[in-house]
Amino acid sequence: MDYHPFKSMVNRYLARHVGGDQRPVFFGIDGVCPALQEITRAYPKIRAEFEQLLEQRVPMPMYHELDAGEGSISATVDTGQKWTVYMLYILGYKPKMNRTLCPETCRALEQIPDLIQAFFSILEPGKSVPRHEGPYLGYLRYHMALRVPRENPPRLIVKSREYTWKEGEAVMFDDSWTHEVINHSREIRAVLIVDVLRPMPVIPSLINRFMTRCLMRFLYGRAVARKAERAAATHSLPEPPYQLH
């Protein structure tokens, strides 16, 4: 079942309730989801778990290997370098093998209401992300920087507004605006990405919850979770495929 035409229709409806073309670009975290500050405060533990993944050479698939729809941004620019991801939560599914290696990170994520997805996002040295727009207006995106090159750090540009990550600091933005990452660094850039439901009035909020918790969960989230588990199985012993939230 192709739910994208319906999603486009919902996007047009939600746009009327989030400011349309005048909607904000960056957001204050406390004004959207104060619980995300717990993630930021847990930075030392989350960073330590991420570093352990790297030390253990835990397999991390390229973004378009989990979601073929990301191929246009993951596999078309700087093709000699990789954009890899490590999925921890996706629309109610909890890839168990991945989560086993990141207990403190997942403990912090459990405190977040209206969670959509959470994953580590790693750009290899020199890997940029071309201009694109997120597919859905119903969520806002949080980044917490884990690894940022000191020399020539990568830049996030959202609707012509520039942001440079700093390790241990967080930012929230609307990724449905055109955005890109310009990266000419010689070290990896790693962030924890957390998507949460966008605050909206009651009726659009109910529609948004139906979209994410019903349609997207079963038509998108389940497939991504299964692919994440298959990638993890190359490193770990077989486990049940995922847990439901």
Order of alpha helices (4+ residues) and beta strands (2+ residues): alpha-beta-alpha-alpha-alpha-alpha-alpha-beta-beta-alpha-alpha-beta-beta-beta-beta-beta-beta-beta-beta-alpha-alpha-beta
